[in-house]
Amino acid sequence: MSKYGLPGILNVSTGENNGNDLIGFVYDYEIKNGNWDANLIPFLDVGNGIIFVLVPKKVRNHLYITTIVIILMWKNIIKTLKNG
């Protein structure tokens, strides 16, 4: 990952990386704020609290919830872009 500058892609380790936050840091931060399902694994943080997540296959009933969260996040992005 360090070879490419992928904005928002979260890192797995503190070794040579792209300078973005670690998955564990984002996960812990969101858990401490109390609005985070422990089954959600962040992988892309695009800013303004918009985080894309992975959902373990064994937690199928959360897939719907995750889809709704992503839709709401994109609505927030569009609203932010429109308001400039």
C-alpha positions in Angstrom: 0.0 0.0 0.0 2.9 2.4 0.6 3.7 2.4 -3.1 0.4 4.0 -4.0 -1.3 7.1 -2.4 -4.8 5.9 -2.0 -6.7 8.5 -0.1 -8.8 7.1 2.8 -7.6 3.5 2.6 -6.9 2.5 6.2 -3.6 0.8 7.1 -3.1 -2.5 8.8 0.3 -1.9 10.4 2.5 1.0 11.4 5.3 -0.2 9.1 5.9 1.5 5.8 2.4 2.7 4.7 0.6 5.6 3.1 0.2 7.7 6.2 -3.5 7.1 6.7 -4.9 6.0 10.1 -4.8 2.4 11.2 -7.9 0.2 11.0 -7.5 -0.5 14.7 -7.3 3.2 15.6 -10.5 4.0 13.6 -12.3 1.0 15.1 -11.3 1.8 18.7 -12.2 5.5 18.2 -15.7 4.7 16.9 -16.3 2.1 19.6 -15.4 4.6 22.3 -17.9 7.1 20.8 -20.7 4.6 21.3 -22.3 4.6 17.8 -20.4 1.6 16.3 -21.4 -2.0 15.9 -18.5 -4.2 17.0 -19.0 -6.4 13.9 -18.2 -3.6 11.5 -14.6 -3.4 10.2 -13.5 -0.1 8.8 -11.5 -0.1 5.6 -12.0 3.3 3.9 -12.3 6.7 5.7 -13.2 9.4 3.3 -13.6 12.2 5.9 -16.5 14.0 7.6 -17.2 10.8 9.6 -17.9 8.8 6.4 -16.4 5.4 6.8 -16.9 2.4 4.6 -16.9 -1.0 6.4 -16.6 -4.7 5.9 -19.1 -7.0 7.5 -18.1 -10.6 8.4 -20.0 -13.2 6.4 -21.3 -14.8 9.6 -23.2 -11.6 10.4 -25.6 -11.6 7.4 -28.4 -9.7 9.2 -26.1 -6.7 9.5 -25.6 -6.4 5.8 -28.9 -4.6 5.4 -27.9 -2.2 8.2 -24.5 -1.5 6.6 -26.2 -0.8 3.3 -28.5 1.7 4.9 -25.5 3.3 6.7 -23.6 3.7 3.4 -26.7 5.2 1.7 -27.0 7.7 4.5 -23.3 8.5 4.2 -23.5 9.2 0.5 -26.6 11.4 1.1 -24.5 13.4 3.5 -21.6 13.7 1.0 -24.0 14.9 -1.7 -25.6 17.4 0.7 -22.1 18.7 1.7 -21.0 19.1 -1.9 -24.2 21.0 -2.8 -23.8 23.3 0.1 -20.2 24.0 -0.9 
